[in-house]
């Protein structure tokens, strides 16, 4: 009787083990499936985020490489001299050498549409081109009619090579009126531009770059035969599978509306790709749209591996269940000892798994920091190179112009006020950039020293306001007329580093001026007691009625390179914060409810 009861208990226990094994297999299978979907979605989200960031960075890189060409053309259009063609050609050769990695050449065309000079080409070759009539080309016609710069779409030249053309009109004053005297043109090989943009894509963004003008004409793409074609034309549409044609065309149409965005597109076979688009504005005009397609290959591979792992885990559970069933059938009497061993091993595996998860997170964090550091380093190099090149070219242009006058045998040359002002203004800009870079070096090496003294903060505010007005008078007098700077002087003395506090106030004032085309900028100073530290503090606030602070920038406003402006290095506010922190003070900023922003900083009075 006892053996019958024992046998029934054993059978029940075996059935229970089998049922539990099957239940665990089903639960593990579904749980693994859910986990696979979640991980796949996370991977896809990372791809989308990386693609958006990369497209934004790529559009800024495009602006940075186009900007020097535009600057060179603007300078050349102002200094060309029909009475000194050889001298002007030397300058054209110099500017071509400065941008030869991008531009194919610079061309001087007179008012009749005939070539006067070509950079880095000898006069005998130039004369063979002088009979060619270019007066019907868009890069000649549009500047002639509008007296403004022109940026072309893809144009196929005589040699069947597609190019981009940028041209600036040559204008001369005659009887008080501006007279058209020709154009200065720069040509860019589209294939070279496309290869450069493609090479700038980060390795983790395994995608393709495309560029269209605002009218939907393809400037660059992975298929060279489509360059210069309309995206809704039959040549392009014939290559788009009919199943995805409608959503694909809709996505491209959104990208040509002048705003940034990103959308996922389901391709044939269920594969997914993210297409991001970013408009390119030059001189406030919407010209092109940059497209980047990023296949979700990594996410698909991750999903495939997880599915394999899911199946493998399920198979292993079934095998373990079968083995456990055999063992339970043979040595059921030892179940307690076996259970203890299994539990102990499970805990060890769990601890090992937790350790692996922890180390993986640490590795991911370290990799992310390295990526951010690398990106910031690249951004700084691009920005610094741009900021250095922009003031150097006007100085070089003026210097070469003066040198050529000496070469003509003159003992003395006339220098007008504008030339001197340009040289001084750009030299000061170089000096400020060098000073900012030196300050960053001192801050990061913790070698920034303060020379404290007692001074009247009113004096440095008035001095900063005067410097800002002088700067605006030379660079943007129209803005100065539309800008009202409000300050009621008060005698407030403080013990601090006078030069560094002056630097902070000038930086904050300059920042307000940059984002306030017209309206008001105000400065207030007051003394307030810090009840926590039991000291008197001086609080300076600088407010404006300008654009305000972009919500995306506000959380990291005082970090390095935090800027969406195409001007400046984004170092000023970071340096200002470091200076205020060195004084045991605090700096912060808020957007005003009725528009504009206010910057505050406070430091101990003594």
DOGU-476361 format. One line per 2 residues: number of its first residue (from 1); for each residue z, y, x of C-alpha. Coordinates in steps of 0.05 Angstrom, whole numbers. Layout:
<recs>
NUM	Z Y X; ...
</recs>
This chain:
<recs>
1	0 0 0; 19 47 56
3	-47 30 94; -87 45 30
5	-54 113 24; -64 127 98
7	-138 107 92; -148 153 33
9	-115 210 72; -161 197 131
11	-223 197 86; -200 262 54
13	-188 292 122; -257 271 146
15	-289 300 84; -250 364 95
17	-273 368 167; -346 358 146
19	-340 410 91; -309 461 138
21	-363 448 190; -419 458 140
23	-385 522 113; -376 550 183
25	-450 536 199; -473 572 136
27	-425 630 148; -445 636 221
29	-519 635 203; -512 691 152
31	-466 732 197; -514 725 256
33	-571 746 210; -534 809 189
35	-515 824 261; -587 815 283
37	-611 865 230; -558 916 250
39	-573 910 324; -647 915 311
41	-636 979 270; -592 1008 325
43	-646 992 377; -698 1025 332
45	-653 1086 323; -646 1092 399
47	-722 1089 407; -730 1144 354
49	-678 1188 387; -707 1178 457
51	-777 1192 431; -755 1258 397
53	-718 1281 460; -777 1261 504
55	-828 1297 460; -787 1360 460
57	-779 1357 535; -853 1342 544
59	-873 1403 502; -829 1447 546
61	-860 1417 608; -929 1433 580
63	-908 1506 570; -879 1509 640
65	-945 1486 672; -989 1529 627
67	-946 1592 635; -963 1605 709
69	-1038 1600 693; -1029 1652 637
71	-989 1697 683; -1043 1692 737
73	-1098 1709 687; -1059 1769 660
75	-1048 1796 731; -1121 1785 751
77	-1146 1819 688; -1108 1882 709
79	-1127 1884 783; -1201 1864 784
81	-1243 1917 818; -1318 1918 809
83	-1323 1963 870; -1285 1912 913
85	-1311 1844 890; -1295 1810 956
87	-1223 1834 955; -1214 1811 884
89	-1243 1743 902; -1191 1733 956
91	-1136 1743 904; -1172 1694 857
93	-1173 1643 914; -1098 1653 924
95	-1079 1643 851; -1124 1582 847
97	-1088 1552 906; -1021 1565 871
99	-1042 1525 809; -1094 1477 839
101	-1055 1416 814; -1075 1437 743
103	-1132 1487 744; -1203 1471 766
105	-1220 1544 780; -1217 1617 759
107	-1280 1654 737; -1295 1729 734
109	-1347 1745 680; -1373 1816 668
111	-1384 1850 602; -1455 1822 597
113	-1430 1750 601; -1454 1740 674
115	-1411 1708 728; -1386 1758 781
117	-1342 1712 822; -1312 1642 824
119	-1249 1622 861; -1258 1580 925
121	-1335 1583 919; -1378 1619 971
123	-1422 1678 951; -1488 1640 960
125	-1467 1588 908; -1440 1642 862
127	-1507 1678 863; -1541 1616 837
129	-1497 1619 775; -1507 1694 762
131	-1567 1682 717; -1528 1638 668
133	-1512 1675 603; -1441 1659 579
135	-1437 1714 527; -1440 1664 470
137	-1381 1623 493; -1317 1627 453
139	-1276 1642 515; -1319 1705 523
141	-1333 1724 450; -1261 1721 423
143	-1228 1763 478; -1285 1813 473
145	-1276 1821 397; -1200 1818 394
147	-1180 1846 462; -1128 1790 466
149	-1119 1726 506; -1155 1662 483
151	-1133 1588 488; -1188 1539 472
153	-1191 1470 443; -1228 1414 480
155	-1297 1441 502; -1349 1395 534
157	-1383 1430 593; -1453 1421 621
159	-1427 1364 666; -1401 1327 603
161	-1329 1334 626; -1282 1361 571
163	-1240 1421 591; -1190 1471 565
165	-1206 1544 576; -1156 1602 578
167	-1185 1673 582; -1158 1744 585
169	-1200 1807 572; -1211 1859 627
171	-1198 1927 595; -1208 1996 626
173	-1185 2063 601; -1242 2112 588
175	-1234 2178 551; -1167 2153 524
177	-1197 2089 496; -1195 2017 521
179	-1264 1992 541; -1282 1918 548
181	-1306 1902 619; -1309 1826 619
183	-1261 1767 621; -1221 1726 671
185	-1224 1652 654; -1186 1591 679
187	-1212 1520 667; -1167 1459 662
189	-1194 1387 664; -1166 1354 602
191	-1162 1285 635; -1118 1314 691
193	-1073 1349 640; -1067 1285 599
195	-1051 1242 659; -997 1291 680
197	-965 1290 610; -969 1214 608
199	-935 1209 676; -879 1254 652
201	-858 1204 599; -792 1171 617
203	-799 1096 633; -756 1076 574
205	-806 1110 527; -864 1060 531
207	-912 1102 490; -976 1143 491
209	-986 1218 491; -1035 1255 446
211	-1052 1329 439; -1088 1364 381
213	-1103 1436 366; -1078 1468 302
215	-1145 1452 267; -1138 1377 280
217	-1187 1373 339; -1166 1320 389
219	-1154 1352 458; -1126 1290 492
221	-1114 1218 473; -1113 1147 501
223	-1187 1139 480; -1228 1189 520
225	-1288 1182 473; -1248 1216 417
227	-1234 1281 456; -1264 1340 418
229	-1269 1300 352; -1237 1318 286
231	-1181 1270 267; -1209 1262 196
233	-1279 1252 222; -1314 1185 219
235	-1309 1171 294; -1233 1173 293
237	-1223 1143 224; -1267 1083 242
239	-1213 1063 293; -1155 1067 243
241	-1143 1003 204; -1153 1014 130
243	-1084 986 113; -1048 1042 151
245	-1100 1097 145; -1067 1136 88
247	-996 1140 117; -1024 1152 187
249	-1067 1210 165; -1009 1239 124
251	-965 1236 186; -1017 1271 229
253	-1026 1325 175; -951 1339 176
255	-954 1345 251; -1007 1400 244
257	-962 1445 200; -927 1477 260
259	-860 1442 256; -828 1384 295
261	-813 1316 265; -814 1241 273
263	-834 1183 228; -837 1108 233
265	-904 1073 219; -910 1000 201
267	-971 970 236; -1009 907 222
269	-966 845 232; -903 882 213
271	-895 916 281; -863 985 278
273	-878 1047 320; -846 1116 319
275	-892 1176 322; -859 1242 341
277	-894 1309 339; -876 1377 369
279	-914 1442 359; -932 1483 421
281	-926 1558 414; -953 1606 467
283	-940 1680 459; -912 1667 390
285	-977 1635 367; -981 1563 344
287	-1037 1531 385; -1028 1456 393
289	-986 1397 370; -961 1344 419
291	-956 1273 393; -919 1214 426
293	-923 1144 398; -867 1096 417
295	-875 1023 397; -811 987 377
297	-827 930 425; -756 929 453
299	-725 926 383; -772 868 364
301	-755 830 427; -681 841 415
303	-688 815 344; -726 754 369
305	-673 738 421; -617 747 370
307	-652 700 321; -657 648 376
309	-584 658 392; -568 652 318
311	-605 586 312; -575 560 376
313	-505 580 353; -515 544 287
315	-542 482 322; -483 482 370
317	-434 488 312; -466 429 277
319	-464 388 341; -392 407 354
321	-376 389 282; -409 321 289
323	-372 308 354; -307 331 323
325	-319 285 264; -329 225 311
327	-268 243 351; -227 254 288
329	-250 186 262; -232 151 328
331	-168 187 348; -143 220 285
333	-72 207 307; -82 255 365
335	-106 313 321; -47 358 335
337	-56 355 410; -131 365 402
339	-121 423 355; -74 456 405
341	-126 447 461; -183 474 418
343	-141 534 396; -123 548 469
345	-196 544 490; -218 588 432
347	-169 642 453; -195 639 525
349	-266 645 501; -248 703 456
351	-213 738 514; -274 726 558
353	-320 752 504; -277 814 495
355	-279 825 570; -355 820 570
357	-360 869 512; -314 917 549
359	-354 913 614; -420 921 576
361	-394 985 543; -372 1011 611
363	-441 996 640; -476 1029 580
365	-431 1091 588; -446 1095 663
367	-520 1086 651; -520 1141 598
369	-484 1189 645; -534 1174 700
371	-592 1186 652; -562 1252 629
373	-551 1273 701; -622 1255 720
375	-650 1292 660; -608 1354 675
377	-630 1352 747; -704 1349 726
379	-694 1405 676; -660 1448 729
381	-717 1436 778; -770 1454 726
383	-732 1516 702; -715 1540 772
385	-787 1530 795; -813 1569 735
387	-761 1625 743; -777 1632 817
389	-853 1631 808; -854 1682 751
391	-827 1741 792; -860 1719 858
393	-931 1725 830; -927 1800 810
395	-896 1817 877; -949 1777 914
397	-1004 1808 873; -980 1879 888
399	-970 1863 962; -1040 1834 969
401	-1070 1893 932; -1036 1942 980
403	-1055 1900 1041; -1128 1902 1022
405	-1126 1977 1020; -1102 1979 1092
407	-1157 1931 1112; -1207 1982 1086
409	-1186 2028 1144; -1137 2072 1107
411	-1077 2097 1146; -1039 2112 1082
413	-1045 2083 1012; -1020 2109 946
415	-968 2068 909; -956 2086 836
417	-888 2084 802; -906 2022 761
419	-922 1981 824; -856 2000 856
421	-818 1987 791; -852 1919 784
423	-833 1899 856; -761 1923 848
425	-753 1891 779; -779 1823 801
427	-741 1825 867; -677 1838 827
429	-695 1779 782; -701 1735 844
431	-635 1761 869; -600 1746 803
433	-629 1675 803; -606 1663 874
435	-537 1691 857; -532 1645 796
437	-550 1583 837; -500 1603 892
439	-446 1613 838; -461 1544 809
441	-454 1513 879; -387 1548 888
443	-362 1527 820; -381 1454 828
445	-351 1451 898; -289 1487 871
447	-296 1542 924; -302 1601 876
449	-251 1653 902; -225 1714 866
451	-212 1782 897; -164 1813 847
453	-149 1887 841; -125 1935 789
455	-182 1972 754; -200 2006 688
457	-242 1959 646; -274 2019 612
459	-311 2036 677; -345 1968 684
461	-365 1967 610; -397 2035 615
463	-431 2014 680; -457 1950 648
465	-484 1988 587; -520 2037 634
467	-551 1979 674; -574 1944 611
469	-607 2008 585; -641 2021 652
471	-667 1950 652; -693 1957 581
473	-725 2025 597; -768 1992 650
475	-782 1926 616; -781 1939 541
477	-773 2012 522; -792 1997 449
479	-732 1951 442; -687 2004 473
481	-709 2053 419; -693 2002 364
483	-625 1982 393; -558 2017 384
485	-503 1999 432; -434 2019 404
487	-373 2027 448; -312 2073 442
489	-284 2081 512; -210 2065 521
491	-169 2068 585; -144 1996 593
493	-125 1972 662; -126 1900 684
495	-110 1861 748; -171 1816 760
497	-233 1807 803; -273 1869 785
499	-341 1843 807; -334 1777 771
501	-310 1809 706; -368 1857 711
503	-414 1796 719; -385 1765 655
505	-393 1829 614; -464 1840 640
507	-483 1767 624; -455 1772 552
509	-489 1840 540; -555 1813 568
511	-549 1752 523; -540 1796 461
513	-599 1840 482; -644 1778 491
515	-632 1755 419; -628 1824 385
517	-697 1856 381; -670 1912 338
519	-603 1929 306; -535 1940 337
521	-493 1912 394; -419 1931 397
523	-363 1923 448; -289 1925 429
525	-229 1919 476; -156 1910 456
527	-90 1888 485; -54 1830 450
529	10 1794 467; 7 1719 478
531	72 1696 446; 65 1626 475
533	58 1648 547; 99 1712 536
535	46 1756 571; 0 1814 553
537	-73 1795 549; -137 1837 546
539	-188 1813 494; -260 1836 500
541	-309 1822 442; -384 1834 443
543	-420 1828 376; -492 1837 354
545	-536 1834 292; -589 1789 324
547	-611 1717 312; -543 1685 319
549	-529 1620 357; -570 1557 341
551	-523 1505 309; -551 1452 357
553	-532 1494 418; -464 1520 393
555	-422 1458 411; -448 1459 483
557	-460 1534 489; -421 1542 554
559	-449 1482 590; -505 1483 642
561	-577 1492 617; -553 1501 544
563	-612 1542 519; -672 1537 472
565	-703 1599 501; -764 1593 546
567	-735 1648 590; -675 1643 637
569	-641 1584 670; -585 1573 619
571	-533 1583 674; -504 1651 654
573	-454 1628 601; -432 1568 644
575	-417 1615 702; -382 1664 655
577	-337 1609 629; -320 1586 699
579	-301 1657 719; -257 1667 658
581	-224 1599 669; -209 1619 741
583	-171 1678 712; -130 1630 668
585	-167 1659 608; -209 1634 551
587	-281 1648 526; -312 1628 460
589	-366 1649 410; -377 1648 334
591	-435 1664 287; -422 1724 243
593	-424 1713 167; -473 1771 157
595	-518 1752 216; -515 1755 291
597	-459 1728 336; -395 1750 370
599	-372 1730 440; -299 1736 459
601	-260 1728 523; -188 1742 541
603	-152 1745 607; -81 1763 628
605	-72 1837 638; -30 1827 701
</recs>
